[in-house]
Amino acid sequence: MTQQSPYRAPDTHVEDVPESADRRFRWVAVMIGAAVDLGATTVTGIVLVVVLSIGSQYGSVQQMLAALVAIGRSS
């Protein structure tokens, strides 16, 4: 039994079918991406403002973390 050389093309016909690529511009995807970006940026900004406002009431990071832990335990 002979083996086919790995450096030759296969004996059977291989059909190269082009991929069907839909290359239209998708406005819905752009709008969803913009809405997700705007929402994530807004939520992140609110969280940062809350953390910074809590942090400005305390003299050190350790005091702020102790207060946050106390708030978490009381919930």
N, C-alpha and C positions, 0 to 999 in steps of 0.2 A: 504494500500500500504506500503510495507516495503522498507526501504532504505538500500542500501548496506553499509556495514561498511567501513570506509575510511582506515582501517588497514588491509584489505584483498586484495588479488590480484583480478583484474577484472575478471569477468566471461568469457569474450570473450578472444579469443587467441590474444596475442600481439606478433607480429613478430619483432624480433630484427634483423634489417638489418645492416650489417656492413657498415661503411662509406667507400666510395671508396677514398682512400688517395693516391695521386700520389706523392711518396716520392723520385722521382728522383732529382738529383742535377741540378739546372737550371743555366747554365752559362750565359744565356742572362740576367737574373735578377741580377746576380752578377756584370756583366759588366755595366748594366744601373745604378745600385746603386753606383758603383765606379765612373762612369762619373758624376753623380749628386753630389756626395760628392766632387770630385775634382773641379767641376765648382763652387759650393757654397763656398768652401774654397778660391778659387781664387778671386771670386767677393768680399767676405768679407775682404780678405787681401788688395785688391785694395782700397776699401772704407776706411779701417783703415789707410792706408798710406796717402790717400788724406786728411782725417780729421786731422791726426797728423801733416802733413806738413803745413796745413792751421793754425793749432793751434800753431805751433812753431813760427809763425810770430808775434803773439800777446802776450802781457804781461800777460793777464788774460783771464779767460774763458768768462767773460762778454764782453770783447772787441771782442773776436772771435765770440760770438753769435750775437753781434750787426753787425759785418761785414757779417755774413752769412745771417742775416735777410735783410740787404741792398742788397745783391746779389739776394736774392729771390724776392724782390720787383722790382728790375730792369729787371727781366726776363719777 
